[in-house]
Amino acid sequence: VQLAESGGGSVHAGGSLKLSCVISGLPFADYCLGWFRQTPEMEREGVASIVGGGTISYADSVKGRFTISRDSTKNTLYLRMNSLKPEDTATYYCAAESTFPKCIRMQTTIILGASASASEFMYWGQGTPVTVSS
């Protein structure tokens, strides 16, 4: 199983980026998928998720600015980030989970803007860094 993020970079405040996470080695449609972000000062903060049949959730801090989507034909998860702020600076990780309780946990983590440990969910990517300058 491999999750490979890409699309990170450096932008000025107000700019946009689109992150991609190509997922291989698992049945894409059967997994709950999410985006998390982490800085050296904090654990992995939930950003956005798609669980179940397509229920989408966002952390309040990104609602209205970020859009999560998936393309099952390409086994790819996306995160479109608009109106970026310096506080969005972090390494962004995609995560995949197959068990129902953990999928609920992922959704709840996202909605509450809570944090997850690196072992919280089944699979993680290696991360892609995003830097937003003021």
Beta strands, then each sheet from edge to edge (+ up, - down):
strand 1: 2-6
strand 2: 9-12
strand 3: 17-24
strand 4: 32-38
strand 5: 44-51
strand 6: 55-58
strand 7: 66-71
strand 8: 76-81
strand 9: 90-97
strand 10: 115-116
strand 11: 123-124
strand 12: 128-133
sheet 1: 1+ 3- 8+ 7-
sheet 2: 2+ 12+ 9- 4+ 5- 6+
sheet 3: 2+ 12+ 9- 11+
sheet 4: 2+ 12+ 9- 4+ 5- 10+
end
